[in-house]
């Protein structure tokens, strides 16, 4: 695992709520690490959804991933250092 360099990357806390008609709400949360210091919220939403959607078996339940309603909460994580275990 490569170390994240604070001067090159930024961390964002991401929470996504997924609503499919007839089912309970699914809430997932994670951390998004940017390649550059700044990243738009739209890009974060797109990247996160492209990562999450294939992992949820929507089709098994007759749900189209394009038809689910989803809301995102994104906030930058302020930090003085970032360190990954090697």
Secondary structure, DSSP 8 states (H G I E B T S, - for coil): -----TTT--EEEEEEEEE-TTS--EEEEEEEE-SSS---HHHHHHHHHHHHGGGS-GGGGT--GGGSEEEEEEEEE--S------
